[in-house]
Amino acid sequence: MSTTPLSSADLKRRSFLRAAFTGAVITPGILSAAEVEKVIAQSDDSFNEPARDLPLVEDTDVIVCGAGPAGIAAAITAARAGARVRLFEWRGCLGGVWTAGLLGYFLDFDKPGIAKELRDRLDARDARANSTSARRFCYDPEALKMLLEEMCVEAGVKFQFHTRVAAAYREGRKLTTVVTESKSGRQAWSAPVFIDTTGDGDLGAHAGCNFEIGEAKDCPCQPMSLNALLMVKDVEALREFVRFGKPNEGENTDSEKKKRIKDVIVSTGHFPSYAGSTLWHIRGNLIFAMLNHEYGIKPWDAAEITAATVRARAEMNKMVNGLRSLGGPWEGIQIVATAEQIGVRDGRRIMGRFTVTEEDLVKGARYDDGVTRATFGVDVHATSAEHNQNKAPIHVTNIKVKPYDIPLRALIAKDVDGLMMAGRCISGDFISHSSYRVTGNAVSMGEAAGVVAAIAATTKRMPHDVAWSEGEAKLKEIGHRA
């Protein structure tokens, strides 16, 4: 075998080879030219990653991937139900779209269990935006970050930030191992039961599950929004534009506020990509803002999401700068922070043992294994810029939603055993998804997945072998549905 190292010309010709485990660039002297040529011989456009042994951790009953609203509820509930739990999150905080995404608003939140606990504990910190509503309210995102960390620590959840699920492996139909990537490199983790709370169904896709997206195979899917925190000079001077937790008597409606925001932005010479722009009051002169849409972006395409985020951040700054130039009540308005992650409404919907459909919403379906009752309406945002500018920014449909049950079966993967889902990646069609995707439902689904996963793992069963009556009994036992 030749030991001649690759020349610099060869290295340039071979598009920046990387060692997968360490992430280090392959340089001359580490591998011989013949060894490298053998690795990449299959195609000039691909790299055959060398096999290697990974450190394997087997100390867990339930692994939860994704620490957004569904993930934190699943992890905390599973731990309280007696399981050893690991929770992985690719961002630097718990809460997902609530915190890293600066969503700003809890919806369909008038529910028992962790939803009620969050309301009560936020109230104890004076962090729920002075609202009397249990169903929908604003919150302090920094206070919520701290609260979620405390709740996970109290429950005994082992959580790890900056860690993304990168692969999944099965034995037959049974999911046995996930591989993560982080600053610690590639690591393997095994457990009896896994829960996909990534929002976009990343774990289910890695495990080989079938899934749907948007209205059709290649979308069109709902738009993304990059939210922001804004500071204003005097929020009371902007009351006709801003939603408050306790509106004044005779105050204009939320829809009127949206129209006035759009009109004032248009007066600066820019038509907003989201014509239903919204501002919410947090405390003092601090407000949340949702002012933009990014259309047709596939949530698993990093390049597309990057470009969408850059466009959205630029548009957000353009709109805020335009408002500030108007003076008057807009004098001094500035961006405190744009969200770390762009808000995704529409990701993969993993195929489950039941699929929630539009018919369930229309008839107000009831199921013996119903884990939560959703009440939010159909909320399909415009799927194109043309629709946003010339029609309603949110589709107006004739679908009248009656409160309906989401059954446990929709949270259990159809194609892979030992895998559950919670949040917006559960099994449902495009229309039902636009209703159940809000975070109050995500929390309740997370609780259900967490308790069933804990029971299954600690009794050596599969989730589909656990009756929901057992899950309900355990939730009552741990004080979630008393």
N, C-alpha and C positions, 0 to 999 in steps of 0.2 A: 504493500500500500504506500502511495506517495505521501510524504509528509510536507510537501510544499504548501505553504499557506496561500489563501486567496489573495490576489492582487487587489489594489484599490479599484481598478477598473472593473474587476469581477464583482466586487462588493457593490459598486454603484449599479451595475447591470442587474443585480439580484435584489431588488426592492427591500432593503432594510429588514433583514432577517432578525427575528427575536427569539430568545429562549423563553418558553411559556412560563416556567415556574418562577424564575427570578425576574423576568422582564428585562434582562440584560441584553444588550446588542451583541451578536456574535461577531467577534473580531479575529483577525489573523492570529494563529497560534493557539486558539482555544479548540478549534476543530480544523482538521486538515481539509485541503481543497476536495479531496476525494470523498471524505465523510460528508461534507456539506452538499456536494453534488449528488450524492446518493439520497440524501434526505429530500432534496427538492426536485428529484428527477421526474416525478410524476407529471408536473406541469410548471411552466414558467409563471403561471398565475396563481399558484397555490403553494403552501408550505406544509409539509408533512411533519407535524409536531412529534418530536421524539417521545416515546413512552417513558414514564418515570413513576416512582412510588411517591404517594402523598401521605402526609401524616393523617391518621384517621382517629376521630374522636367518637367514642361510643358510650357517652355518659348521660344520654338524654332519652326521654320518653316521647316528647313532642318537639318538633322543629317548626318554627314559624318564620316564613320568609316575607319580609315587608312589615315595617312598624308604623303604618298609617292608622287611621281610625279602626279598621277591622283587625289589623295585626296586634295593636296593643290590647284590644279587648280579648282576642283569642289567647294571647300569651298569658295575660293576667288571670283569665278565667281558668285556663288549663292548669296553671300553677296552684291556684286556690283550690282546685279540685283534686290536688294530690300528685300531679305529674311534675317531672323534672323537665324544664322548658328552656330552650335556647331560641332567641329572637335575633334575626339578622336584619340590618338596615343599611342601605347604601349611602344615606346622607349622615349628617353629623348631629341629628337630634331625633327624638321620637315625635310622632304626630303626623308625619307625611304632609298631605295637602293642607292640614290645619296649620302647621307651623312652618315647615320649609316652603310650602306653597302659598302661605298667607291667604288662605281661602276666605277667612273673615266671618263666616256665618255658619252656624249649626242649623240644620234643617231636619224636620221629621224627628225631633229629639225628645218628644214627650213620651218616653218609654221608661220601664223599670230597669233595674240592674245597674250596669256600669254607666249608662246614660244619666240616670238619676244621681249616681255617685259623683259624676263629673260636674253636674249642675250644682250640687250641694257644696262640693269642695272648691269650685271656682267662686261661688258666693262667699264662702268663708274667707277667701283672699281678696274679695271685692274686685274680681277679675271677669265678671260676666256683663260688662257694658250696661249696667243699670237697667236691666230688662226684667219685666215681670212675666214674660212668656217662657213657658217650658218647651214649647214646640220649635221656636226659631229665635235665635239670639246671637249677638256678637260677643267677642271675648278678647282678652289680652293674650296675644300669641306667646309672649315670653313667659308669662305666668303659667300658661298651659304646658310649655316645654318642661318646666320644673316639676309641675304636678305629675305629668306622665312618668317622668324618671322616678319620682318618689314612689308612685304606685307600683311600678315594676320592681323596684328594689324591695319594697315591703312584701310583695308576693313571692319573691325569690326567683324572679325571671333573670336568667343570664342573657343580657343583651349586648350586642356588639355593633358599633357604628362602622361606617366606611367599608362595608362588607356586602358584596353582591353575589347572588346565586349565579353560577356560571355553567353548571352542568348538572344532570341528574341521571342516576343509573337504577335499573330495575333488575330483578330476578324474576323472569316471566312477567306476570302482570304486576308484581309487587314492587313498589318504589322502596328502595333500601338505603340509598345514599345520595347526598347532594354534595357538590363541590362549590366552594366559594372562592372568590378572589378579593384580596385586600392588601394592605401594606404588609401583612404577614405572609403574602404569597398565596399559592393555591393550597387549600385545605379541604379534606373530606370529612363529612359528618354523617353518621348513621343514626336512625331512630325507627321505632315501630310505626309512627304516624307523622305525616307532614301536613302543613297548612299553607296554601298559597294565598297570601294577602298582599301581593305585589301590585295590585291594581290592574296591571296589564297582563296578568296571567303568565308571567315569565317562567315560574317553576313548572306549571302545567305544560307549557310549550316545550321546555327542556325535557320533560318526562315523556313526551310523545303523545300528549292528549290532542284530540281534535278540538278546534275552537272556531268561533265566528267573530267577525269584526264589522262594525258599522251596519249599514243597510244591505251590503252585498260583500262578496269575497274581498274586493279591493276598495272598500269603503263605498260611497262617501260616508265618512265618519263625522262625529260632532267636532266642532272646533276646540282648540286649546286657548287658554287665557293665562297671561302672566300678570299676577296681581301685585299690589304694592301697598306700602304704608306711606301716608302723606301727613304732613304737618301744615295746618292752616293758621292764619292770624287770629280769627275769631269764628269758631264753628257755628255759633248762633246766627251770625250774619249769612251763613250758607244753609240755613235750615230748610229752605225750599228745595234744596238739592240733596241733602244728606238724610239718610234713614237713621232715626233715633230709636233706642230701646223703649223710651216712653214718649211717644209723639204728643205734641200739644193738641188741645181741643181745636177742631176745625182745620188741622194741618192738611196740606195737600197729600194725595195718595202716593204710594210707591211708584205706580206707573207714571204719574205726573212728574215725579222727581226725575225718573229716567229720561223722559222726553225733554225736560228742561236742561239736563246735563248734555244730552246730545245736541240740542239747539245751541247752547253756549259754546260747545267745542266747535261746531260748524261755523259759528260766528268768527272764530279765529282763523278760518280758512282751511280747516281739515275735517273731513268726514270720518268719524271714528269707525274702526273695523268692527266694533260691537256697538250697534245703535241702541242697545239696551243698557248702556253703561250705568254703573251703580256705585254709590259712595255710602259707607256705613260708619257710624260713630263708635269709637272705642272708649275713649276717656279724654277729658280735657280738650285739646285741639288736635288730637291724633285721630285719623280716620283710615279705614281700609278703602281701596279703590280696585274695581274691576272694570276696565275701560277698553279692552281689546280682545280680538279673536284672531286665531291663526287657523286657516282652513286646509283640510285635506292632508293633515300630517299623520303619518303612521307612527304610533307611539313606540315601536320597536326599532325605528331607524334613527340611530344617533345623529347622523349627519342632518337629517331633516329637522329633528328636534333642536339641534344647535342653531340652525339657520332661523327657525321659527322664534327661538328665544331671543336671538340678536335683533330680529325685526321688531318683536314685541317690546323689547326694552327701549329700542330707539323710538318707537311710536309713543310709548308711555311718556318718555321724557319730552317729546315734541308736544304732546297734548298738555302736559303740566306747564311747560314753558309758555305755551299759548294762553292758557288760563291766567297765569301770573301777569302776562302782558296787558290783560284787561284792567288790572287794578281793581279798585273798589273792594268788594268782599273777597276777591281772589288775590289781593295783594299779599305777597310773601309766601304763597303756597309753594311747597317744595316736597320732593321725594325724600323720605327717610331711608327707605330700602325697597328694592324690587325683590320679588321672591327668588329663593335659591333655585327652585324648580318651576317650570311652567306647568300650569294646571291642566291635567289630561282628563277629559270627560269620557272618552270612548276608546277602550283598549280591547284586548282579547276577552271573549266570553268563553270560558272553558266548558266543554260539553259535560254535563252531569247526568245523574240517573233520573233527573226530571228537568224539564225546561220551562221556566216561567214565561208566559206568553201574554200578548195583548188581551186575549180572552179572559185571563185571570183578573186583570184590572177591571174590565168591563162588568164582569159578573160578580166581582167581590168574592173571589174564591176562598173557600175554607178547606183546610187539610188537617188531618189528625196529627201530622208531623210538622205543622206550621211553627216555625221558630220565631217569627216576628210578624207583626201586622203593619204593612206599609200603607201610608195615607197620602203620600206626595203625588202630585199630578204629573201628567206627561210633560216633559221639559226637554224638547228637542230644539237646540239652538240652530240658527241658520247654518247651512252646510256649505255656503259659498259667499264670497264678497258681494256678488250681484244680488243674491237673496237678501243679504243684510241691508243693502242700500235701497233696494226697490220694493221690498216686501217687509214682513214683520221680522225683527231680529230673532224672535223665538217663534217656531212654527205654531200656528193656531190650528188645533185639531178639534174634531167633534167628539173626541174620546172623553167620556165622563168616567173618571176613576172612582170606584168604590173601594173602601179599605179592603185589602186582600192579604192572604197569607203567603209567605215565602216558605216552602217546605224544606225540611232537612235534606231531602234527596237532591235538591238543586245545589247543595253545598258539597256533594260527594262526587268525585270524578267518575265518569262512566268508563273510561278506557284504562285507568290505572288504579290499582288497589292501594290503600294506605295513604291516599291523597285527598285532602279536603280543600275547599275554597271558601273565602268570605270576602265581602265587599263587592266592588263593581265587576270582578272577574267571575262571578258565579254564572250558572247556566241559565240564560234567559234570551229572549229575542230583543231586537233593536228598540221597540216601543216600550216594553216592560222595563228594560234596562234604564231608559231615560227617567223612570220613576223611582226605582229602588236604589239607584246609584248614590243618592244623597247620604250624608255620613251618619245620620241617626239610624238608618237601616244597616249601614255597614257595621256599626258598633254591636247591634243586636245579633247580626249574623256572626260576627267574630266571637261573641259569647257562646253561641250555639256550637260553632265549630270547635272552640276551645274545650268545652265541657265534654263533647262527644269524643274528641281526640284523646282527652285524658282518660276517659272510661275505657276506650278501646285499647290504648297502650298499656294501661295498668292491669287489664284483665286478659291480655293477649288475644284480642279480637280485632277484626277490621271495622272501620267506622260504619260500613253498611250493615254490619251485624248488630249494631247498638240501636235499640228502640229509642225513639225520642222521649218516651215516658221516663226512661232512665235518666236522660239528660235533664228533663224538667225537674225530676226529683233531686238530682244533684245540685242544680241551680238554687233550688229552695233551701237545700241543706247548707250551702255556702252563703246564703243571704242575698242572692241576686234577683230572685223572683218571689220574694216573700209576700 
